[in-house]
Amino acid sequence: MAIIGGHGQIALRTTALLTRAGHRVLGVIRNPDHASAVERAGGEAVLVDIEHAKAEELAAAIGGADTLLFAAGAGPGSGPARKESVDHQGALTTMAAAAQLGARLVQISYIGVANTPPESVGPDFLAYQRAKYAADLALEASGLDWTIVRPGTLTNEQGTARVAVGVLERGPVSRDNVAQVLAEVVARADLAGVAFDLLDGDTPVRDAVAMLAV
């Protein structure tokens, strides 16, 4: 499988979990300085700048991957233009690559992405919301085998391997728990067309994800 945005905190955690479970994981990164972190997590670094690459380039670089995880993001220090080019356009490039490869696509979004943001939010968050929502809508209409995971407010608390899934209100979720859920999603073949919110909770990860199966 391949993780687009392979140097992110959740991506590295997910890489470690998947490789320990026997999966081969390609971590797609744009900065060669990040290759060592991907490799320490057990993955294989692949250099592709998702912000500027064509779908054909991405597909060629990760050929053979049967599942893609879109975990890329412009990040909190970026402006509206990069949020559009990475969080939206980068997702579209990944969708096109997945179609070429015949691969599944799991996409990370966030809780409340479809809600209208309050007037108090700044232009950067508004651009982020628009980019992520547009990416979700595009994936849902893509015809791909897709799953969308929408975590709540991310924390660095130690993972508990217990979560809540479904349609939820805002709340916290540890990056450890998100990674565990993503690893479980990747391991299953019965989550096509499922979008769900994710928070810390009381249900073991495997049981929680199993409840979402179609």
BAMI-375982 format. One record per atom (N, C-alpha, C): x, z, y. Coordinates in steps of 0.02 Angstrom, whole numbers, plus 50000, padded with zeros to 5 digits. Example, Ala and Ser with C-alpha at 12.3 -4.5 7.8 and 13.67 -1.06 7.14 Angstrom:
REM residues 2
+-------+-------+-------+
:    c1 :    c3 :    c2 :
+-------+-------+-------+
: 50660 : 50390 : 49716 :
: 50615 : 50390 : 49775 :
: 50660 : 50390 : 49835 :
: 50642 : 50354 : 49888 :
: 50684 : 50357 : 49947 :
: 50645 : 50394 : 50002 :
+-------+-------+-------+
REM end
This chain:
REM residues 214
+-------+-------+-------+
:    c1 :    c3 :    c2 :
+-------+-------+-------+
: 50042 : 50000 : 49941 :
: 50000 : 50000 : 50000 :
: 50044 : 50000 : 50062 :
: 50013 : 49987 : 50120 :
: 50050 : 49986 : 50183 :
: 50014 : 50027 : 50236 :
: 50052 : 50066 : 50274 :
: 50025 : 50105 : 50329 :
: 50048 : 50074 : 50394 :
: 50001 : 50049 : 50434 :
: 50017 : 50020 : 50498 :
: 50021 : 50077 : 50549 :
: 50078 : 50084 : 50581 :
: 50091 : 50143 : 50621 :
: 50121 : 50197 : 50578 :
: 50172 : 50177 : 50539 :
: 50198 : 50220 : 50487 :
: 50238 : 50280 : 50510 :
: 50252 : 50285 : 50576 :
: 50292 : 50341 : 50600 :
: 50250 : 50397 : 50629 :
: 50184 : 50389 : 50632 :
: 50142 : 50441 : 50660 :
: 50142 : 50503 : 50616 :
: 50121 : 50559 : 50646 :
: 50123 : 50623 : 50609 :
: 50078 : 50621 : 50547 :
: 50018 : 50594 : 50555 :
: 49973 : 50589 : 50497 :
: 50000 : 50538 : 50447 :
: 50027 : 50483 : 50473 :
: 50053 : 50430 : 50429 :
: 50110 : 50457 : 50385 :
: 50156 : 50495 : 50414 :
: 50211 : 50522 : 50375 :
: 50188 : 50572 : 50323 :
: 50140 : 50613 : 50341 :
: 50112 : 50660 : 50292 :
: 50079 : 50623 : 50235 :
: 50041 : 50571 : 50252 :
: 50006 : 50532 : 50201 :
: 50055 : 50495 : 50157 :
: 50107 : 50468 : 50186 :
: 50160 : 50435 : 50147 :
: 50189 : 50482 : 50095 :
: 50205 : 50543 : 50116 :
: 50234 : 50591 : 50070 :
: 50187 : 50607 : 50012 :
: 50124 : 50616 : 50027 :
: 50075 : 50631 : 49975 :
: 50068 : 50573 : 49926 :
: 50063 : 50513 : 49953 :
: 50052 : 50454 : 49910 :
: 50113 : 50438 : 49867 :
: 50172 : 50444 : 49896 :
: 50231 : 50428 : 49856 :
: 50242 : 50480 : 49802 :
: 50226 : 50543 : 49817 :
: 50232 : 50594 : 49764 :
: 50183 : 50580 : 49707 :
: 50127 : 50547 : 49724 :
: 50077 : 50531 : 49673 :
: 50093 : 50465 : 49637 :
: 50149 : 50434 : 49655 :
: 50170 : 50374 : 49619 :
: 50156 : 50308 : 49653 :
: 50129 : 50310 : 49714 :
: 50115 : 50248 : 49750 :
: 50178 : 50223 : 49786 :
: 50183 : 50158 : 49791 :
: 50234 : 50127 : 49834 :
: 50203 : 50119 : 49903 :
: 50234 : 50147 : 49954 :
: 50207 : 50146 : 50022 :
: 50255 : 50111 : 50069 :
: 50229 : 50060 : 50103 :
: 50266 : 50025 : 50155 :
: 50244 : 50055 : 50222 :
: 50291 : 50080 : 50261 :
: 50276 : 50107 : 50326 :
: 50293 : 50057 : 50380 :
: 50243 : 50027 : 50412 :
: 50254 : 49975 : 50462 :
: 50267 : 50008 : 50529 :
: 50325 : 49994 : 50557 :
: 50347 : 50024 : 50620 :
: 50375 : 49970 : 50665 :
: 50377 : 49984 : 50730 :
: 50406 : 49934 : 50777 :
: 50476 : 49955 : 50800 :
: 50492 : 50019 : 50794 :
: 50556 : 50045 : 50817 :
: 50602 : 50059 : 50757 :
: 50657 : 50023 : 50751 :
: 50701 : 50034 : 50693 :
: 50729 : 50105 : 50689 :
: 50730 : 50141 : 50745 :
: 50754 : 50210 : 50744 :
: 50709 : 50255 : 50703 :
: 50648 : 50233 : 50690 :
: 50599 : 50274 : 50653 :
: 50603 : 50262 : 50578 :
: 50645 : 50215 : 50557 :
: 50648 : 50199 : 50485 :
: 50668 : 50259 : 50443 :
: 50715 : 50298 : 50467 :
: 50739 : 50354 : 50426 :
: 50684 : 50405 : 50413 :
: 50639 : 50416 : 50461 :
: 50585 : 50463 : 50451 :
: 50537 : 50438 : 50396 :
: 50522 : 50373 : 50398 :
: 50480 : 50344 : 50346 :
: 50513 : 50352 : 50278 :
: 50578 : 50339 : 50275 :
: 50614 : 50344 : 50211 :
: 50618 : 50416 : 50186 :
: 50626 : 50463 : 50232 :
: 50627 : 50534 : 50211 :
: 50561 : 50555 : 50181 :
: 50507 : 50524 : 50203 :
: 50441 : 50539 : 50176 :
: 50428 : 50504 : 50110 :
: 50475 : 50461 : 50090 :
: 50469 : 50426 : 50026 :
: 50447 : 50354 : 50032 :
: 50435 : 50331 : 50094 :
: 50411 : 50263 : 50103 :
: 50467 : 50213 : 50115 :
: 50448 : 50150 : 50120 :
: 50494 : 50096 : 50136 :
: 50476 : 50069 : 50205 :
: 50523 : 50071 : 50251 :
: 50510 : 50050 : 50319 :
: 50508 : 49974 : 50324 :
: 50457 : 49949 : 50360 :
: 50449 : 49877 : 50373 :
: 50442 : 49868 : 50448 :
: 50485 : 49826 : 50477 :
: 50485 : 49817 : 50549 :
: 50438 : 49761 : 50570 :
: 50382 : 49779 : 50600 :
: 50335 : 49731 : 50629 :
: 50306 : 49764 : 50691 :
: 50307 : 49730 : 50747 :
: 50277 : 49756 : 50809 :
: 50204 : 49735 : 50810 :
: 50160 : 49780 : 50790 :
: 50089 : 49764 : 50782 :
: 50057 : 49743 : 50849 :
: 50088 : 49763 : 50904 :
: 50061 : 49746 : 50970 :
: 50069 : 49672 : 50985 :
: 50119 : 49640 : 50955 :
: 50133 : 49570 : 50972 :
: 50134 : 49523 : 50912 :
: 50135 : 49549 : 50852 :
: 50140 : 49507 : 50793 :
: 50075 : 49470 : 50779 :
: 50081 : 49413 : 50747 :
: 50023 : 49377 : 50722 :
: 50006 : 49404 : 50653 :
: 49943 : 49393 : 50634 :
: 49920 : 49418 : 50569 :
: 49962 : 49390 : 50512 :
: 49982 : 49327 : 50519 :
: 50022 : 49295 : 50466 :
: 50089 : 49330 : 50457 :
: 50119 : 49352 : 50513 :
: 50182 : 49388 : 50510 :
: 50174 : 49455 : 50475 :
: 50121 : 49491 : 50493 :
: 50109 : 49555 : 50461 :
: 50096 : 49547 : 50387 :
: 50053 : 49499 : 50369 :
: 50037 : 49488 : 50299 :
: 50100 : 49470 : 50259 :
: 50143 : 49429 : 50288 :
: 50205 : 49410 : 50253 :
: 50251 : 49470 : 50243 :
: 50253 : 49514 : 50292 :
: 50298 : 49572 : 50289 :
: 50276 : 49623 : 50237 :
: 50211 : 49626 : 50224 :
: 50185 : 49677 : 50178 :
: 50152 : 49645 : 50118 :
: 50172 : 49584 : 50103 :
: 50143 : 49548 : 50047 :
: 50143 : 49589 : 49983 :
: 50086 : 49587 : 49948 :
: 50079 : 49626 : 49887 :
: 50042 : 49691 : 49897 :
: 50034 : 49713 : 49960 :
: 49997 : 49775 : 49973 :
: 49923 : 49763 : 49959 :
: 49892 : 49806 : 49920 :
: 49821 : 49798 : 49905 :
: 49777 : 49843 : 49947 :
: 49807 : 49889 : 49984 :
: 49770 : 49933 : 50029 :
: 49810 : 49941 : 50093 :
: 49777 : 49934 : 50150 :
: 49809 : 49946 : 50215 :
: 49776 : 50006 : 50248 :
: 49816 : 50047 : 50280 :
: 49791 : 50103 : 50320 :
: 49811 : 50091 : 50392 :
: 49762 : 50083 : 50436 :
: 49778 : 50072 : 50507 :
: 49781 : 50140 : 50541 :
: 49842 : 50162 : 50554 :
: 49854 : 50227 : 50585 :
: 49892 : 50220 : 50651 :
: 49895 : 50158 : 50676 :
: 49933 : 50146 : 50738 :
: 49893 : 50167 : 50799 :
: 49928 : 50184 : 50852 :
: 49896 : 50201 : 50915 :
: 49946 : 50198 : 50971 :
: 49922 : 50181 : 51030 :
: 49968 : 50176 : 51087 :
: 49993 : 50244 : 51109 :
: 49956 : 50297 : 51093 :
: 49979 : 50364 : 51109 :
: 49955 : 50390 : 51176 :
: 49958 : 50456 : 51186 :
: 49930 : 50488 : 51246 :
: 49965 : 50470 : 51310 :
: 50027 : 50447 : 51307 :
: 50063 : 50431 : 51368 :
: 50053 : 50360 : 51392 :
: 50012 : 50322 : 51357 :
: 50004 : 50251 : 51373 :
: 49944 : 50240 : 51418 :
: 49943 : 50183 : 51452 :
: 49888 : 50166 : 51496 :
: 49837 : 50122 : 51462 :
: 49784 : 50103 : 51498 :
: 49730 : 50064 : 51469 :
: 49752 : 49999 : 51436 :
: 49800 : 49964 : 51465 :
: 49820 : 49899 : 51437 :
: 49848 : 49906 : 51367 :
: 49890 : 49957 : 51356 :
: 49919 : 49966 : 51290 :
: 49869 : 49993 : 51240 :
: 49821 : 50032 : 51263 :
: 49769 : 50055 : 51218 :
: 49729 : 49995 : 51192 :
: 49716 : 49947 : 51235 :
: 49682 : 49887 : 51213 :
: 49726 : 49846 : 51165 :
: 49790 : 49838 : 51182 :
: 49833 : 49794 : 51142 :
: 49851 : 49824 : 51075 :
: 49855 : 49891 : 51070 :
: 49873 : 49923 : 51007 :
: 49810 : 49945 : 50969 :
: 49770 : 49988 : 51000 :
: 49714 : 50019 : 50964 :
: 49659 : 49970 : 50947 :
: 49649 : 49918 : 50988 :
: 49598 : 49868 : 50974 :
: 49629 : 49805 : 50944 :
: 49671 : 49771 : 50984 :
: 49699 : 49708 : 50961 :
: 49743 : 49717 : 50899 :
: 49781 : 49771 : 50897 :
: 49821 : 49785 : 50838 :
: 49778 : 49795 : 50776 :
: 49720 : 49826 : 50785 :
: 49674 : 49834 : 50729 :
: 49647 : 49767 : 50707 :
: 49631 : 49723 : 50754 :
: 49607 : 49656 : 50736 :
: 49659 : 49617 : 50698 :
: 49722 : 49622 : 50719 :
: 49776 : 49589 : 50683 :
: 49781 : 49616 : 50612 :
: 49773 : 49681 : 50604 :
: 49775 : 49711 : 50537 :
: 49717 : 49687 : 50494 :
: 49658 : 49682 : 50524 :
: 49600 : 49656 : 50487 :
: 49613 : 49585 : 50462 :
: 49641 : 49544 : 50506 :
: 49655 : 49475 : 50486 :
: 49707 : 49472 : 50430 :
: 49757 : 49516 : 50435 :
: 49807 : 49519 : 50382 :
: 49776 : 49542 : 50316 :
: 49732 : 49592 : 50320 :
: 49698 : 49617 : 50260 :
: 49658 : 49561 : 50227 :
: 49624 : 49521 : 50268 :
: 49585 : 49465 : 50241 :
: 49630 : 49415 : 50206 :
: 49688 : 49401 : 50235 :
: 49734 : 49354 : 50203 :
: 49761 : 49381 : 50137 :
: 49770 : 49446 : 50134 :
: 49798 : 49477 : 50073 :
: 49745 : 49494 : 50022 :
: 49681 : 49493 : 50042 :
: 49628 : 49517 : 49998 :
: 49632 : 49592 : 49988 :
: 49653 : 49628 : 50039 :
: 49666 : 49700 : 50034 :
: 49609 : 49741 : 50063 :
: 49604 : 49802 : 50039 :
: 49560 : 49852 : 50071 :
: 49590 : 49873 : 50137 :
: 49548 : 49898 : 50182 :
: 49573 : 49925 : 50245 :
: 49540 : 49991 : 50260 :
: 49580 : 50043 : 50267 :
: 49558 : 50109 : 50288 :
: 49581 : 50118 : 50360 :
: 49535 : 50137 : 50404 :
: 49550 : 50142 : 50475 :
: 49536 : 50213 : 50501 :
: 49583 : 50239 : 50540 :
: 49574 : 50305 : 50570 :
: 49543 : 50295 : 50639 :
: 49487 : 50330 : 50651 :
: 49454 : 50329 : 50716 :
: 49450 : 50401 : 50741 :
: 49395 : 50421 : 50771 :
: 49388 : 50491 : 50790 :
: 49314 : 50508 : 50798 :
: 49297 : 50571 : 50790 :
: 49228 : 50594 : 50795 :
: 49201 : 50579 : 50865 :
: 49140 : 50552 : 50866 :
: 49108 : 50540 : 50930 :
: 49128 : 50475 : 50963 :
: 49161 : 50431 : 50926 :
: 49186 : 50369 : 50957 :
: 49130 : 50327 : 50986 :
: 49069 : 50332 : 50957 :
: 49013 : 50292 : 50982 :
: 48977 : 50324 : 51040 :
: 48994 : 50386 : 51057 :
: 48960 : 50421 : 51111 :
: 48986 : 50399 : 51179 :
: 48943 : 50398 : 51228 :
: 48965 : 50382 : 51296 :
: 49005 : 50441 : 51324 :
: 49067 : 50429 : 51345 :
: 49109 : 50484 : 51370 :
: 49079 : 50513 : 51435 :
: 49090 : 50577 : 51448 :
: 49067 : 50606 : 51511 :
: 49103 : 50575 : 51570 :
: 49071 : 50578 : 51628 :
: 49100 : 50547 : 51688 :
: 49166 : 50579 : 51708 :
: 49179 : 50639 : 51683 :
: 49239 : 50675 : 51702 :
: 49302 : 50648 : 51669 :
: 49296 : 50607 : 51617 :
: 49356 : 50583 : 51583 :
: 49390 : 50530 : 51626 :
: 49455 : 50526 : 51619 :
: 49494 : 50479 : 51659 :
: 49494 : 50409 : 51628 :
: 49523 : 50362 : 51663 :
: 49524 : 50292 : 51639 :
: 49562 : 50283 : 51574 :
: 49613 : 50324 : 51561 :
: 49651 : 50315 : 51500 :
: 49609 : 50333 : 51439 :
: 49572 : 50388 : 51442 :
: 49530 : 50406 : 51385 :
: 49473 : 50357 : 51377 :
: 49445 : 50335 : 51432 :
: 49391 : 50286 : 51428 :
: 49415 : 50222 : 51394 :
: 49475 : 50200 : 51411 :
: 49504 : 50141 : 51379 :
: 49515 : 50153 : 51305 :
: 49537 : 50213 : 51288 :
: 49548 : 50231 : 51218 :
: 49482 : 50228 : 51179 :
: 49430 : 50258 : 51208 :
: 49365 : 50259 : 51175 :
: 49339 : 50188 : 51164 :
: 49345 : 50147 : 51215 :
: 49321 : 50078 : 51209 :
: 49360 : 50039 : 51156 :
: 49426 : 50049 : 51155 :
: 49468 : 50013 : 51107 :
: 49452 : 50035 : 51035 :
: 49446 : 50100 : 51024 :
: 49432 : 50125 : 50956 :
: 49362 : 50105 : 50933 :
: 49314 : 50108 : 50978 :
: 49246 : 50090 : 50959 :
: 49241 : 50016 : 50943 :
: 49274 : 49975 : 50985 :
: 49274 : 49903 : 50971 :
: 49307 : 49888 : 50904 :
: 49361 : 49924 : 50889 :
: 49395 : 49914 : 50825 :
: 49349 : 49933 : 50766 :
: 49314 : 49989 : 50773 :
: 49268 : 50010 : 50720 :
: 49213 : 49958 : 50709 :
: 49183 : 49935 : 50764 :
: 49129 : 49885 : 50758 :
: 49155 : 49821 : 50726 :
: 49215 : 49801 : 50745 :
: 49243 : 49740 : 50716 :
: 49255 : 49748 : 50641 :
: 49280 : 49806 : 50621 :
: 49293 : 49817 : 50550 :
: 49228 : 49817 : 50510 :
: 49177 : 49849 : 50538 :
: 49113 : 49852 : 50503 :
: 49083 : 49783 : 50493 :
: 49098 : 49737 : 50538 :
: 49071 : 49669 : 50535 :
: 49118 : 49620 : 50501 :
: 49174 : 49644 : 50476 :
: 49228 : 49600 : 50453 :
: 49217 : 49568 : 50385 :
: 49174 : 49598 : 50344 :
: 49167 : 49575 : 50276 :
: 49220 : 49601 : 50229 :
: 49266 : 49641 : 50254 :
: 49318 : 49671 : 50212 :
: 49290 : 49730 : 50172 :
: 49328 : 49752 : 50123 :
: 49317 : 49816 : 50090 :
: 49349 : 49868 : 50135 :
: 49307 : 49905 : 50172 :
: 49333 : 49949 : 50224 :
: 49307 : 50020 : 50217 :
: 49345 : 50067 : 50244 :
: 49324 : 50137 : 50252 :
: 49350 : 50161 : 50319 :
: 49309 : 50197 : 50357 :
: 49329 : 50224 : 50421 :
: 49327 : 50300 : 50418 :
: 49383 : 50331 : 50436 :
: 49389 : 50405 : 50436 :
: 49393 : 50427 : 50508 :
: 49348 : 50474 : 50528 :
: 49343 : 50495 : 50598 :
: 49357 : 50570 : 50603 :
: 49421 : 50588 : 50611 :
: 49438 : 50659 : 50617 :
: 49415 : 50689 : 50683 :
: 49410 : 50755 : 50683 :
: 49397 : 50791 : 50745 :
: 49462 : 50802 : 50784 :
: 49464 : 50857 : 50821 :
: 49523 : 50873 : 50861 :
: 49581 : 50892 : 50815 :
: 49635 : 50855 : 50820 :
: 49691 : 50865 : 50774 :
: 49732 : 50926 : 50792 :
: 49752 : 50964 : 50740 :
: 49794 : 51023 : 50750 :
: 49853 : 51020 : 50702 :
: 49902 : 51062 : 50715 :
: 49959 : 51068 : 50670 :
: 49956 : 51130 : 50626 :
: 49895 : 51156 : 50618 :
: 49886 : 51213 : 50573 :
: 49903 : 51191 : 50501 :
: 49924 : 51239 : 50461 :
: 49939 : 51223 : 50391 :
: 49876 : 51201 : 50356 :
: 49882 : 51149 : 50315 :
: 49824 : 51123 : 50280 :
: 49797 : 51173 : 50229 :
: 49732 : 51171 : 50221 :
: 49697 : 51215 : 50174 :
: 49671 : 51176 : 50113 :
: 49673 : 51110 : 50118 :
: 49644 : 51066 : 50066 :
: 49569 : 51077 : 50058 :
: 49538 : 51104 : 50110 :
: 49465 : 51113 : 50112 :
: 49439 : 51085 : 50177 :
: 49387 : 51043 : 50172 :
: 49363 : 51005 : 50229 :
: 49287 : 51001 : 50230 :
: 49262 : 50974 : 50285 :
: 49191 : 50955 : 50291 :
: 49190 : 50881 : 50308 :
: 49145 : 50844 : 50277 :
: 49138 : 50772 : 50290 :
: 49065 : 50755 : 50300 :
: 49053 : 50697 : 50330 :
: 48985 : 50675 : 50342 :
: 48975 : 50655 : 50414 :
: 48916 : 50671 : 50441 :
: 48903 : 50661 : 50513 :
: 48906 : 50730 : 50545 :
: 48956 : 50741 : 50586 :
: 48972 : 50809 : 50609 :
: 48979 : 50812 : 50684 :
: 48974 : 50872 : 50711 :
: 48990 : 50885 : 50781 :
: 49065 : 50893 : 50788 :
: 49089 : 50893 : 50850 :
: 49161 : 50900 : 50861 :
: 49186 : 50968 : 50836 :
: 49249 : 50968 : 50818 :
: 49282 : 51028 : 50794 :
: 49353 : 51012 : 50774 :
: 49391 : 51061 : 50751 :
: 49461 : 51050 : 50733 :
: 49471 : 51026 : 50662 :
: 49526 : 50992 : 50651 :
: 49548 : 50975 : 50584 :
: 49624 : 50969 : 50585 :
: 49656 : 50998 : 50536 :
: 49729 : 50995 : 50534 :
: 49753 : 50926 : 50512 :
: 49810 : 50907 : 50537 :
: 49839 : 50843 : 50516 :
: 49854 : 50843 : 50441 :
: 49873 : 50901 : 50414 :
: 49883 : 50907 : 50342 :
: 49820 : 50889 : 50304 :
: 49763 : 50916 : 50326 :
: 49701 : 50902 : 50292 :
: 49680 : 50829 : 50299 :
: 49692 : 50800 : 50357 :
: 49676 : 50729 : 50366 :
: 49717 : 50687 : 50317 :
: 49781 : 50702 : 50311 :
: 49824 : 50665 : 50266 :
: 49800 : 50672 : 50193 :
: 49779 : 50732 : 50175 :
: 49755 : 50742 : 50106 :
: 49692 : 50701 : 50093 :
: 49648 : 50698 : 50143 :
: 49588 : 50658 : 50135 :
: 49605 : 50584 : 50131 :
: 49650 : 50561 : 50174 :
: 49670 : 50490 : 50171 :
: 49700 : 50472 : 50104 :
: 49742 : 50516 : 50077 :
: 49772 : 50503 : 50012 :
: 49719 : 50498 : 49958 :
: 49668 : 50540 : 49963 :
: 49614 : 50539 : 49914 :
: 49572 : 50475 : 49922 :
: 49559 : 50456 : 49984 :
: 49522 : 50394 : 49997 :
: 49559 : 50334 : 49968 :
: 49623 : 50331 : 49979 :
: 49663 : 50275 : 49954 :
: 49661 : 50272 : 49877 :
: 49657 : 50330 : 49845 :
: 49658 : 50332 : 49772 :
: 49592 : 50312 : 49741 :
: 49539 : 50306 : 49780 :
: 49473 : 50290 : 49753 :
: 49455 : 50218 : 49769 :
: 49411 : 50190 : 49727 :
: 49389 : 50121 : 49737 :
: 49314 : 50117 : 49751 :
: 49283 : 50173 : 49768 :
: 49210 : 50174 : 49776 :
: 49188 : 50198 : 49845 :
: 49228 : 50180 : 49896 :
: 49212 : 50202 : 49965 :
: 49205 : 50143 : 50012 :
: 49191 : 50084 : 49985 :
: 49182 : 50025 : 50028 :
: 49121 : 50033 : 50073 :
: 49130 : 50019 : 50137 :
: 49075 : 50023 : 50184 :
: 49056 : 50093 : 50206 :
: 49100 : 50141 : 50195 :
: 49086 : 50211 : 50212 :
: 49125 : 50231 : 50274 :
: 49090 : 50259 : 50324 :
: 49121 : 50288 : 50383 :
: 49100 : 50361 : 50386 :
: 49147 : 50406 : 50397 :
: 49129 : 50477 : 50396 :
: 49172 : 50517 : 50444 :
: 49141 : 50571 : 50470 :
: 49176 : 50619 : 50512 :
: 49213 : 50669 : 50467 :
: 49264 : 50700 : 50495 :
: 49307 : 50745 : 50455 :
: 49329 : 50804 : 50497 :
: 49316 : 50864 : 50471 :
: 49338 : 50926 : 50502 :
: 49367 : 50972 : 50448 :
: 49402 : 51024 : 50470 :
: 49418 : 51078 : 50424 :
: 49353 : 51109 : 50399 :
: 49352 : 51130 : 50337 :
: 49290 : 51158 : 50310 :
: 49303 : 51199 : 50248 :
: 49253 : 51200 : 50204 :
: 49255 : 51244 : 50145 :
: 49256 : 51207 : 50079 :
: 49248 : 51141 : 50080 :
: 49243 : 51103 : 50018 :
: 49311 : 51074 : 49999 :
: 49333 : 51082 : 49937 :
: 49397 : 51052 : 49917 :
: 49397 : 50976 : 49931 :
: 49455 : 50951 : 49951 :
: 49460 : 50882 : 49972 :
: 49432 : 50834 : 49921 :
: 49452 : 50841 : 49859 :
: 49429 : 50793 : 49807 :
: 49353 : 50794 : 49801 :
: 49323 : 50853 : 49802 :
: 49251 : 50858 : 49797 :
: 49217 : 50829 : 49858 :
: 49245 : 50842 : 49917 :
: 49215 : 50817 : 49979 :
: 49214 : 50741 : 49980 :
: 49270 : 50710 : 49962 :
: 49274 : 50637 : 49963 :
: 49230 : 50608 : 49909 :
: 49225 : 50641 : 49852 :
: 49182 : 50616 : 49798 :
: 49109 : 50612 : 49820 :
: 49088 : 50657 : 49864 :
: 49019 : 50657 : 49887 :
: 49003 : 50595 : 49929 :
: 49054 : 50562 : 49954 :
: 49044 : 50503 : 49997 :
: 49041 : 50438 : 49957 :
: 49056 : 50441 : 49893 :
: 49062 : 50381 : 49852 :
: 48996 : 50342 : 49850 :
: 49002 : 50276 : 49847 :
: 48942 : 50233 : 49846 :
: 48938 : 50197 : 49779 :
+-------+-------+-------+
REM end
